[in-house]
Amino acid sequence: MPAGPVVLFANVAGPRSTTRPEELPHALTTPQTRTMTALPSWDEMTDLDRSAAIAYAWLCYRRGVPFAIQNGPCVYVDAPELVALDSIAAGRHALAVCGPLHDLVTRIGKAEYDRLYNLALRRLT
C-alpha cells in the first residue's frame, strides 16, 4: 500500500469510494463529487486508532459489514480528523487502511497485529 493520506469522497450518484489523491485526476472537477477529505494513512495513525481499525475490520470479516455497522462501529479516539467522522465513514476508512486482514498481518507482522488487536479488546471491555 503506498504511503500518503487516504482520501474519501462522496459520489452523489453512488456509494463512497476510497482511493489515493494521485489516483483522482478529475476528483475535484467532477460535478458528482460533493466533498473530499484527506485522512491519515496507516503509517500516520496512532496505536489506539490502528487498534480501532483492526477491530472493525475483523468484525466485518467475521460477521459482515451490516452487522459491524450496527453492533461494533469503528470509533477512533486520537486523530481529530478521524474522531470527527461518522460511523459509516470511519468504517470505510478503517477498511481502506487495513485492507484484507491476511494482507495486513503479512504487512505488519503477526506479533504487531496481535498487540493492536489485544489493545482494541482492552479498550472495548
Secondary structure, 3 states (H helix, E strand, C coil): CCCCCEEEEEECCCCCEEECHHHCCCCCCCCCEEEEEEECCHHHCCHHHHHHHHHHHHHHHHHCHHHHHHHCCCCCCCCHHHHCCCHHHHHHHHHHHHCCHHHHHHHHCHHHHHHHHHHHHHHHC
